[in-house]
Amino acid sequence: MSIYGITSSLPSSVAPPIAPFALAIGGGDIYTLLLLTAAGVAVVGGPAVRPIRGVR
């Protein structure tokens, strides 16, 4: 259960510190880079959780 708790709360605690950097780098269309960064993290994070078979 704790693994699921961490995976559900970690994105909401990591995203706020990272978002200003993505918005600052983005230039004119700032939200495009922010959304692409979020999509990239989701694509990398999905397969990373896949090997977890269950909890005891």
C-alpha positions as CSV (number, residue, x, y, z in Angstrom):
1,M,0.0,0.0,0.0
2,S,2.8,2.4,0.7
3,I,4.2,2.1,-2.8
4,Y,0.9,3.1,-4.2
5,G,0.7,6.0,-1.8
6,I,4.1,7.2,-2.8
7,T,3.3,6.9,-6.6
8,S,0.1,8.9,-6.2
9,S,1.6,11.7,-4.1
10,L,5.1,12.0,-5.6
11,P,4.1,13.8,-8.8
12,S,2.1,16.4,-7.0
13,S,5.1,17.2,-4.7
14,V,7.7,17.1,-7.5
15,A,5.9,19.1,-10.2
16,P,5.6,22.5,-8.5
17,P,9.4,22.9,-8.1
18,I,10.1,21.8,-11.7
19,A,7.3,23.7,-13.4
20,P,8.9,27.2,-13.1
21,F,12.1,26.0,-14.9
22,A,10.1,24.5,-17.7
23,L,8.0,27.7,-18.0
24,A,11.2,29.9,-18.0
25,I,12.9,27.9,-20.7
26,G,9.7,27.7,-22.9
27,G,10.0,31.3,-24.3
28,G,6.9,32.5,-26.1
29,D,4.6,29.5,-25.9
30,I,5.4,28.5,-22.4
31,Y,2.7,25.9,-21.7
32,T,3.8,23.8,-24.7
33,L,7.1,22.9,-23.1
34,L,5.4,22.3,-19.7
35,L,2.9,19.9,-21.2
36,L,5.6,18.1,-23.3
37,T,7.7,17.7,-20.1
38,A,4.7,16.3,-18.3
39,A,4.0,13.9,-21.2
40,G,7.7,12.8,-21.2
41,V,7.6,12.1,-17.5
42,A,4.4,10.1,-17.8
43,V,5.9,8.0,-20.7
44,V,9.0,7.2,-18.7
45,G,7.1,6.6,-15.5
46,G,4.5,4.2,-16.8
47,P,6.9,1.4,-17.8
48,A,9.0,2.0,-14.7
49,V,6.0,1.0,-12.5
50,R,5.0,-1.9,-14.8
51,P,7.4,-4.5,-13.2
52,I,5.7,-4.1,-9.8
53,R,3.6,-7.2,-9.4
54,G,1.9,-6.5,-6.2
55,V,2.2,-5.7,-2.5
56,R,2.2,-8.1,0.4
